[in-house]
Amino acid sequence: MSRARQPPLVTGISPNEGIAWTKVTIRGENLGTGPTDLLGLTICGHNCLLTAEWMSASKIVCRVGQAKNDKGDIIVTTKSGGKGTSTVSFKLLKPEKIGILDQSAVWVDEMNYYDMRTDRNKGIPPLSLRPTNPLGIEIDKGRFPQKDLESLFPGMSADFTSENFSAAWYLIENHSTTSFDQLKTAVVNLKKQANKKNEGSLAYVKGGLSTFFEAQDALSAIHQKLEADGTEKVEGSMTQKLENVLNRASNTADTLFQEVLGRKDKADSTRNALNVLQRFKFLFNLPLNIERNIQKGDYDVVINDYEKAKSLFGKTEVQVFKKYYAEVETRIEALRELLLDKLLETPSTLHDQKRYIRYLSDLHAPGDPAWQCIGAQHQWILQLMHNCKESYVKEQKGNALLHSPMLDLDSDVRPSPIGHLSQTASLKRGSSFQSGRDDAWRYKAPQQVVFVEKLTKLVVSQLPNFWKLWVSYVNGSLFSETAEKSGQMERSKKNARQRQNDFKKMIQEVMHSLVKLIRGALLPFSLREGELRQYGGWEMKSELSGQWLTHVIQTVRLSSESLTALEIPNDMLQIIQDLILDLRVRCIIVTLQHTAEDIKRLAEKEDWVVDNEGLTSLPSQFEQCIIRSLQSLKTVLDCKPGEASVFQQQKTQEDVCQLSIGIMQGFIDCLEQLSTKPDGDIDTSHLSVDVSSPDLFGSIHEESSLSSEQRLLIALSNCRYLERHTFLNIAEHFEKHGFQGVDKITQVSMESLKELDQRLFEMYIEFKADPIVGSLEPGIYAGYFDWKDCLIPTGVRNYLKEALVNIIAVHAEVFTISKDLVPRVMSRVVEAVSEELSRLMQCVSSFSKNGALQAKLEICALRDTVAIYLTPESKSSFKQALEALPQLSSGTDRKLLEELLNKFKSSMHLQLTCFQASSSAMMKT
């Protein structure tokens, strides 16, 4: 902001003294920035602004007016600097008073002479002019009452022009305290005045000596004739001679003064013409002054002069005045047209618009200039908006072949920051972008986003002035600085009341254009076909990402807040709120769709690195992806003042719910794809396991790739974690962000997850249990073994030991991946083995004594070994298998059975210890 100017300072005036109406030049500092900046100019207390002519900031020319003070300062007042000071002063001299009979080098207006007795101009007979102070000394009025003087000098007067003049009364009234010496001085002054008058009279007589001589000769001849002829003889002719003399004197006088009187008449005529020109020079010079002031832009001066001329000569009947006044009207009409053109020019500031409207109102322009300006501004704003769209659409099509596809904000390289509105300065978005790249053109924002920012900035910058112009039109403040305020304000308010609906339609048209242009760029599917041709035209190769839509929403929100601050009625801005709601809904849909696509690509990021709990990073990546997506929608989901919830519509709730379910299902499909992928398609270069996990057979570390069974186990472990933790956490985040139908999302996702878990579990059991179950029957009947004819049992046969070793191998593989899966897998394997063993026992037609003992030994050995993994189903199978055997009748057989079982347990101590360790670990978990 510029520094305030210093107050005016007058440092010189030339001349520094003179009579009234003397032209002076004032010099100083800070005397104003122009003619319109000069507010006041006083000299000796008299306002001289009307005659002031501003030359520069250091020079002003004016004429001194009639002031009461003889000497005073020169004070200049300006709009920019205020009231100033002066270091110099001006002395006002009194004009010389010229009597009607006094000699003068100039012609004195006899109709307006100066009365010396009353010290004022007065139309009195010329012969009554007398000096105001005949004695020429200082007058000292006494304090004698007028009544006492009248009684003392009855019938007399102190007026020395009166026939009853009393010198004593005059001296008592005016010189009662005057000293004797001063009175002697007064006598000398009187003698000088008398001599001066006599000398003046003699001087004027010298010019007419011939006339006096002729008159003297005529009188002498008459006197001599009277003496010669006597009185009686000449008495009759005396009268005739006197008449002849008088006629001759008259003729001589006419001859002598004819030239003088002619010059006087000519001078009177010239003086009258000059007086008329001087008196009415304002009108005669007005046409030229109007043109000059219009060129300088001093419209206020033109209007003031026009008003003055209109009041003085608007109804004149004088032809000359009519002619010049018609010239004035012609120039004023041209000024009206010029001001109207300037008013309708775009762009223009609100201050200029108000100024031109006031000028046109003062000039009594026809029509309603204020409403014309409002209409022009409305059309200009609409044109700007459409031009903005056309320019960006054209630029987009022109750059389509030059620019690579726009990078999304989710990529590793972020776009460089784009220009923000002044109202979005609070958005700290720049920190998330990378800049300083030479090929920054690749990372700039999409044209639609830049267009929306430009469009909203245009509306926010133009609409406030448009709205304020209307408010000024409504309350009549457009005419607050003009004359006839009340009448103009009332007319303005009346016109505004009649045009409220028209202006409301203008605002609604601007709002509709703004919203439809944004919809055409971002939501073209929301426009009808005809509207799309007018407001669309964008090349929609790919839809904007959720983060760009979030940025656009924030931009539109700030624009809405700026327009709301103008106190525009909410019903006019409701269409913007509807746009924001649609953008928010679209942003959520697009973000969830992109999230679903990102979830599908998580399979590519699986590194198969297993932690202590048998989990890979995939569940965590899935959860983080969901959380990031929801966090990016936080500002979209939050409702600003006046906004409705995005989930108020049932369709939106259903769409969001289905997309959320789709995201969860997508990840479940990703798990299934990973677990069922052929061995050759799995990249296990990152494979590692927890070094603290026991690896009984070293199968993982010795292999260069994961087997299908191992992938199934890892997938089962991930499913177990998803069911118990991840899906529940995600449900909490959905509820936290206000999602509807979270229970349905969770239920459907859990059911789908459980189905996948069951399918994968059955596949793994099929992989592991079937070989063990299939080896039982061949092992039992190996070597042509027959239950009817067999030797006395000496121990558990090898087929069962091999089955136990295979079961232990499954245990080791599961335990290596996830300890928590061991009970579930082992119980199911034991169920399969026990069921097969029960079937085989029930298929035997008969047992010998030794056969029954051998069968019971092997069944009991297997049952006791896997006791901790027995389920009701496996227990039932073992029970059915034992019931199919003949009962041992002798104590010897039971003792032998017990000895053989103890022998088996002793020989299988290591394996049994493994099962016990697994049991303790299982119990701890």
ZAKE-341189 format. One record per residue (C-alpha): residue in one letter; y, x, z. Coordinates in steps of 0.001 Angstrom, whole numbers, plus 500000, padded with zeros to 6 digits. Example, Ala and Ser with C-alpha at 12.3 -4.5 7.8 and 13.67 -1.06 7.14 Angstrom:
% ZAKE-341189
a495500512300507800 s498940513670507140 
% end
This chain:
% ZAKE-341189
m500000500000500000 s503431501390498999 r505994502375501621 a508902499912502283 r512233500827500664 q515198502084502713 p518142499714503328 p521111499986500914 l523823502530501698 v527306502413500097 t528886505865499894 g531819505272497524 i534079502653495911 s536637503118493144 p539464502179493505 n539427501967497266 e542366499534497430 g543863496759495357 i544782493114495197 a542399490218494859 w540252490154491642 t540532493913491233 k537507495304489353 v535782497972491465 t532778500273491006 i530451500630494010 r528219503682494313 g525507504474496832 e521766504660497441 n518964502063497304 l521239499388495845 g518266497366494579 t515505497573492012 g517078495106489605 p519461492154489265 t516949489791490881 d516558492121493866 l520286491842494729 l520705489105497355 g524220489647498698 l527455491655498242 t530469491306500533 i533776493206500458 c536107492727503423 g533962489773504448 h534210487965501087 n531067487155499063 c531374488910495690 l527802488243494466 l528892485879491680 t530925488603489973 a528484491421490715 e526830493246487805 w523913495468488799 m523925498680486748 s521361500861488536 a519972501614491971 s523126503682492647 k525853501641490884 i527190498077491032 v530352496703489369 c532159493603490693 r535559492024491370 v537128491782494798 g537718488215495943 q540365486770498196 a539524487819501735 k541030487133505124 n540699490735506238 d543070493374504857 k540451496116505241 g536671496000505602 d533260497426504709 i531214496973501565 i527831495454502541 v524966495221500026 t521859493136500783 t518653493456498721 k515267491775498792 s513424495076498975 g515594496883501535 g517347494171503510 k520932494362504738 g522644497706504172 t525517499723505613 s528673501405504299 t530336504749504937 v533557503735503125 s535947500760503257 f538228498849500900 k541891497951501549 l543007494588500162 l546705494586499121 k548814491441499068 p550152490487495619 e553873490895494875 k555689487569495215 i557940486896492208 g560575484195492394 i561292481889489502 l564634483588488779 d563366487149489342 q562895489498486429 s559240490243485554 a557412492258482899 v554822489482482539 w555100485791482039 v554909483906485323 d553271480512485399 e556122478280486373 m553814475389487190 n552171477259490052 y554740479493491740 y554784480872495234 d556587479115498092 m558020481848500286 r558978479454503046 t555473478151503621 d553678481289502371 r551543479255499999 n551487478011496448 k553160474685496064 g554637472715493239 i558301472410494427 p561547472453492474 p562439475979491311 l565959475823492806 s564524475561496309 l563043479063496244 r564625481237498879 p563626484445500656 t561492483861503736 n563369486470505840 p567028486670504797 l567924489205507540 g565166491632506539 i564119492397510141 e561086491401512175 i561005487767513165 d560297487058516828 k559824483391517473 g561292482283520774 r559842479848523207 f562721477381523191 p561598473762522932 q562468472078519695 k563946469109521499 d566365471298523464 l567611472950520261 e568089469597518595 s570124468354521549 l572130471569521658 f572968471454517944 p573087467769517068 g573068467042513351 m572411470690512482 s569353472551511133 a567803475998511293 d566820475791507615 f569202478071505767 t568722476016502607 s570071472924504334 e573703471810504001 n573881471512507833 f572562475026508401 s573389476414511857 a573287480186512118 a573233480045515906 w570210477769515886 y568423480100513362 l569180483179515506 i568021481489518745 e564791480284517094 n563862483482515223 h565703486385516902 s566228485398520537 t564900488757521772 t566217490933518925 s568409493833520012 f572003494245518963 d571174497285516850 q568601495329514906 l571153492570514323 k573567495187512958 t570776496304510613 a570346492689509557 v574050492503508637 v573653495581506434 n570646493985504744 l572571490819504002 k575389492832502387 k572858494725500230 q571283491455499061 a574691490045498204 n575671493131496234 k572349493158494455 k572781489531493462 n576292490199492173 e575153493222490230 g572304491231488766 s574598488413487765 l577006490849486075 a574142492429484180 y573006489137482816 v576615488153481879 k577029491298479755 g574649489984477153 g576852486870476588 l580326488437476580 s581151487163473098 t580503483629474199 f582726484072477223 f585463485649475071 e585441482759472600 a585592480260475389 q588475482221476944 d590357482261473607 a589876478549473192 l591177477839476666 s594211480155476130 a595096478402472864 i594890475021474564 h597114476256477363 q599769477641474959 k599804474485472892 l600328472410475946 e603303474530476938 a604890474404473429 d604485470739472597 g604579469340476063 t602104467392477823 e602737464120476199 k602364465363472578 v599076467021472948 e597514464602475381 g595872462688472510 s594430465687470714 m593331467483473891 t590191465545474149 q589333466203470522 k589899469912470877 l587757470089474002 e584966468367472155 n585258470813469299 v585135473708471697 l582079472347473413 n580330471718470112 r581148475167468913 a579907476634472249 s576729474627471896 n576149475812468356 t576806479378469374 a574339479059472279 d571707477599469963 t572229480458467558 l572025483041470332 f568890481648472089 q566992480225469083 e564859483343468698 v564278483634472414 l563218479999472719 g560944480349469704 r559209483329471224 k558912481394474488 d557249478447472733 k554849480772470939 a554084482555474181 d553475479219475885 s551064478231473127 t549252481559473295 r549162481410477071 n547736477901476994 a545037479011474520 l544213482017476682 n544125479812479746 v541649477512478019 l539487480458476945 q539667481978480409 r539001478694482142 f536041477759479958 k534769481218479032 f531593480401480976 l530639477796478370 f531781479814475376 n529813482895476487 l526791480946477752 p524644480953474539 l524891484729474255 n524318485199477976 i521229482987477810 e519687485120475068 r520470488320476924 n519008487083480205 i515902485774478442 q515333489204476911 k515719490770480354 g513454488154481930 d516161486827484256 y515021483233483931 d516508482262487297 v519984483217486060 v519479481214482851 i518377478148484804 n521312478375487215 d523802478753484346 y522210475846482495 e522387473582485529 k526048474503485995 a526883473902482322 k524986470621482355 s526905469331485350 l530262470370483832 f529852469624480152 g526780467442479879 k528864464307479260 t532001465852477738 e533800464170474846 v535614467313473698 q534247468333470310 v534495472065470948 f532640471695474213 k530042469468472565 k529422472073469896 y528874474914472369 y526839472750474703 a524571471829471782 e524004475577471205 v523081475907474859 e520554473067474578 t519000474683471504 r518437477945473350 i517128476147476427 e514594474301474263 a513445477643472850 l513168478932476419 r511014475933477360 e508630476743474519 l508577480428475486 l507835479650479137 l505113477175478182 d503477479802475954 k503613482313478797 l502212479715481190 l499234479028478950 e498582482723478264 t495376484144479704 p494777486089481761 s497668485570484139 t498149485778487890 l498586482806490175 h502056484052491096 d503161484089487448 q501669480663486838 k503566479156489764 r506758480884488662 y506573479585485093 i505738476080486308 r508815476098488527 y510983477340485690 l509728474587483388 s510236472003486099 d513804473166486666 l514415472975482913 h513054469404482905 a510344470266480390 p508565467230478933 g505033466402480031 d503265468025482977 p503207471841482594 a501196472292485804 w498342470110484540 q498484471812481142 c498082475156482924 i495121473855484928 g493445472643481744 a494064475965479980 q492646477929482915 h489570475700482960 q488834476286479289 w489499480009479662 i487024480360482546 l484341478533480535 q485016480743477528 l484777483886479660 m481409482783481022 h479930482109477589 n481387485314476157 c479785487220479037 k476394485732478187 e476735486404474471 s477723490024475034 y474724490760477266 v472288488916475018 k473582490890472053 e473332494147474003 q469785493322475074 k468688492695471493 g470490495805470268 n468837498032472861 a465376496532472524 l464255499240470098 l465888502071472039 h464821501324475595 s461340501572476943 p459953498642478939 m461815498178482187 l460179499819485145 d459382497617488085 l460715498305491553 d457168498693492804 s456577501830490737 d456882505299492183 v460197505988490461 r462795503459491556 p465701502257489395 s469063503772490037 p471496501488491880 i473489499062489791 g477057497991490340 h477485495520493139 l480190492877493683 s482904493584496228 q481403490869498373 t477944492682498366 a479224495894499866 s477249495141503015 l473929495374501156 k472396498734501946 r470126498867498911 g471120502184497483 s469036504148499954 s465807502932498395 f466643504271494967 q466453507693493411 s469403508966491442 g470537512095489737 r468078511812486878 d469161512795483379 d467267509895481833 a468819507320484173 w468969504828481310 r465254504254481785 y465752503090485336 k468743500827485044 a468514497216486051 p467321494536483638 q470036492970481512 q469502489571483141 v470245491010486598 v473365492825485418 f474447489661483614 v474099487513486734 e476137489998488765 k478828490113486094 l478873486339485699 t479122485591489410 k481783488254489832 l483765486656487022 v483555483179488568 v484313484407492083 s487370486304490830 q488764483491488654 l487869480278490439 p489899480940493651 n493173481125491715 f492135478058489741 w491417476170492969 k494617477366494675 l496646476280491653 w495169472811492019 v495865472751495775 s499483473745495119 y499660471009492508 v498292468459494982 n500580469304497912 g503657469855495733 s504234473436496859 l504703474456493223 f508264473145493517 s509097474364497014 e511635476869495722 t513414474597493270 a516144471995493521 e515337468318493931 k512358469230496008 s511469465824497305 g511498464087493919 q509441466749492174 m506961467015495032 e506437463254495074 r505914463169491316 s503471466057491577 k501477464366494330 k501386461135492360 n500118462903489240 a497536464806491300 r496181461586492796 q495767460155489328 r493966463277488071 q491633464005490976 n488584462775489087 d489536464839486034 f489832467995488106 k486566467240489869 k484905467067486459 m486444470455485588 i484989472078488726 q481629470437488112 e481638471669484511 v482301475226485688 m479544474951488306 h477088473455485798 s477857476184483269 l477384478881485920 v474063477443487068 k472719476792483572 l473674480258482344 i471782481778485290 r468835479471484683 g468849480411481008 a468568484086481984 l466084483777484869 l464510480284484808 p464466479234481134 f461577476851481734 s463877474734483950 l466209473863481032 r465758471244478342 e465360472374474750 g468952471556473793 e470339473314476878 l468124476318476237 r469699476858472821 q473175476774474376 y472571478679477582 g469500480792476746 g468769483251473989 w467260486008476157 e464198487969475116 m461712487311477907 k459124490029477265 s458136490117480909 e459312488194483918 l461459489909486536 s459735491271489595 g460134489671492988 q462477492383494224 w464870491907491315 l464801488161491933 t465546488849495607 h468562490877494553 v469729488063492282 i469303485530495097 q471438487657497385 t474103487889494676 v474162484131494114 r474231483518497858 l477296485711498293 s478987483912495429 s478210480571497049 e479670481777500349 s482844482919498583 l483240479541496885 t482537477689500121 a485321479663501793 l487758478053499333 e487000474702501013 i485594473305497797 p483723470064498664 n480023470581499284 d479008467975496726 m480540470149493989 l478585473193495206 q475276471395495738 i474104472386492276 i474378476051493328 q472249475333496396 d469654473723494119 l469708476851491946 i469244479096494976 l466299476974496115 d464634477194492697 l465242480959492584 r463743481356496060 v460668479348495109 r460294481308491879 c460726484590493726 i457937483661496146 i455632482603493331 v456308485744491289 t455953488013494315 l452610486463495250 q451413486714491636 h452357490379491490 t450712490890494872 a447513489345493528 e447621491765490611 d448173494701492962 i445241493564495094 k442980493565492045 r443959497171491391 l443013498249494922 a439455498884493703 e440822501851491788 k442165503334495035 e438844503165496965 d437959506723497999 w434802505803500013 v435999507932502953 v434360506372506016 d435872506593509490 n434132506376512870 e433825502604512587 g432240502695509174 l435395501546507407 t437196502832504351 s440969502614503842 l440591499556501626 p441034496843504344 s444098498633505669 q445562498993502184 f444951495309501601 e446667494304504830 q449625496612504214 c450021495279500707 i450223491724502058 i452666492739504801 r454954494562502369 s454942491558500103 l455866489204502960 q458543491558504262 s460126491691500804 l460324487893500950 k461940487744504384 t465488487284503102 v464209484771500560 l462301482747503144 d465169482753505655 c467481479769505245 k471196480454505075 p473685477749506222 g473428474770503932 e470083475852502416 a466838473896502592 s463427475311503354 v461511476570500358 f458470474655501626 q460165471261501788 q458493470214498531 q454799469416498625 k454188471049495255 t455657474323496478 q453421474229499549 e450356473660497389 d451276476374494886 v451957478946497594 c448746477997499391 q446677478375496219 l448307481716495391 s447643482956498931 i444029481886498669 g443875483570495287 i445135486821496836 m442442486701499506 q439779485779496980 g440954488580494714 f440330491129497420 i436912489610498144 d436068489920494457 c437305493503494598 l434846494229497415 e431992492618495515 q432846494583492386 l432840497860494312 s429581497146496117 t427647496056493030 k428976498635490591 p426341500797488888 d425848504253490368 g427288506028487367 d430590504165487621 i431386505214491199 d433586508223491825 t432372509867495054 s434217513134494725 h436151512214497895 l432995511276499835 s432980512245503500 v431697510848506764 d432551511281510362 v431199514637511548 s430478513135514930 s428116510573513460 p424439511539513743 d422785512290510435 l419134512461511175 f417941513194507676 g421058514624506054 s420797512128503238 i424545511664502875 h425620515268502846 e422847516386500572 e423607513763497987 s426412514262495516 s426963510523495122 l426598507310497085 s423595505161496517 s423840501457495921 e422436500819499415 q425144502986500979 r427880501188499078 l426440497894500243 l426518499096503840 i430145500246503510 a431083496912501932 l429287495062504752 s431184497110507305 n434479496318505565 c433580492629505441 r432816492615509130 y436217494178509893 l438015491808507552 e436471488812509238 r437213489961512773 h440651491577512322 t442330491771508908 f442189488107507876 l443346487004511321 n446268489440511231 i447267488246507776 a447139484627508980 e449537485535511796 h451940487093509291 f451757483992507105 e452643481805510081 k455404484185511155 h457059483843507753 g456808480061507772 f453977479577505278 q452398476145505239 g448643475492505167 v447725478753506905 d444633477138508432 k443405476157505004 i444084479644503639 t442173481212506529 q439295478760506358 v438732479094502630 s439071482878502767 m436659483158505684 e434075481011503959 s434310483063500799 l434118486283502782 k431052485102504684 e429363484124501450 l429991487599500061 d428806489198503267 q425606487181503176 r424978488027499532 l425515491739500140 f423360491633503260 e420516489934501435 m420799492504498662 y420568495367501142 i417639493799502986 e415947493270499668 f416510496920498828 k415173498183502173 a412701495636503540 d410737494870500399 p409341498398499971 i408274498500503621 v406742495045503486 g405044495836500203 s403412498971501636 l401729497144504547 e398872495464502726 p397841498520500647 g398081500633503776 i395942498288505834 y393133498217503315 a393358501829502249 g389904503537502095 y388182500229501655 f388950499238505218 d387244496061506372 w388078494117509513 k384516492928509735 d382965496383509595 c385040499094511154 l384619501820513738 i385917501806517277 p389707502339517176 t390892505866517935 g394608505209517383 v397246503607515205 r396518504110511559 n398890505986509220 y400121502961507262 l401859501653510377 k403311505041511177 e404634505268507641 a406171501789507996 l407820502858511252 v409165506001509614 n410648503894506821 i412190501539509362 i413638504556511179 a415047505818507874 v416813502484507398 h418073502749510956 a419390506253510307 e421134505210507080 v422796502189508701 f423669504141511844 t425322506835509720 i427614504291508055 s428260501842510880 k426683501599514303 d427710497951514539 l425502496986511592 v422308498495513070 p421173495491515155 r421805493035512325 v419973495099509684 m417127496239511920 s416496492740513227 r416207491423509723 v413893494263508625 v411706493696511671 e411604489990510849 a410400490769507335 v407763493228508526 s406526490959511331 e406338487997508996 e404320489993506473 l402043491350509163 s401484487834510531 r400627486600507053 l398138489410506521 m396445488749509856 q396205485048509142 c394637485775505760 v391697487641507342 s388685485341507456 s386996486999510422 f387301490051512629 s384644492183514223 k385092493279517780 n386379496678516696 g388467495078513942 a390141492730516380 l390859495617518751 q392293497741515895 a394498494882514675 k395784494103518145 l396483497797518774 e398616498094515610 i400436494770516157 c401250495615519765 a402322499167518840 l404753497857516215 r406031495097518480 d406633497413521417 t408322500042519214 v410919497629517762 a411177495461520865 i414967495783521093 y415366494269517576 l413106491339518093 t414501487939517276 p412983484546517931 e411682484545514382 s410081487990514681 k408671487164518095 s407115484032516642 s405617486039513789 f404101488571516176 k402761485742518300 q401152484068515316 a399625487389514271 l398102487920517719 e396854484347517866 a395004484937514607 l392928487626516348 p389906487036518566 q390613487438522237 l389464490595524011 s386829489494526482 s385870492696528282 g388046494761530531 t386827497860528753 d388460496749525535 r391727495957527276 k391676499355528986 l390964501095525703 l393814499162524097 e396197500264526816 e395131503903526534 l395551503886522793 l399004502298523089 n400095504953525573 k398725507616523296 f400706506156520390 k403907505997522400 s403427509543523548 s402866510818520047 m405806508781518714 h408067509767521576 l410797511147519315 q410922507994517247 l410903505808520297 t413721507870521769 c415721507222518576 f415222503494519048 q416211503725522675 a419390505692521834 s420251503121519264 s419662500441521832 s422005502045524358 a424633502509521707 m424163498909520678 m424493497703524218 k427695499681524696 t429246498108521640 
% end
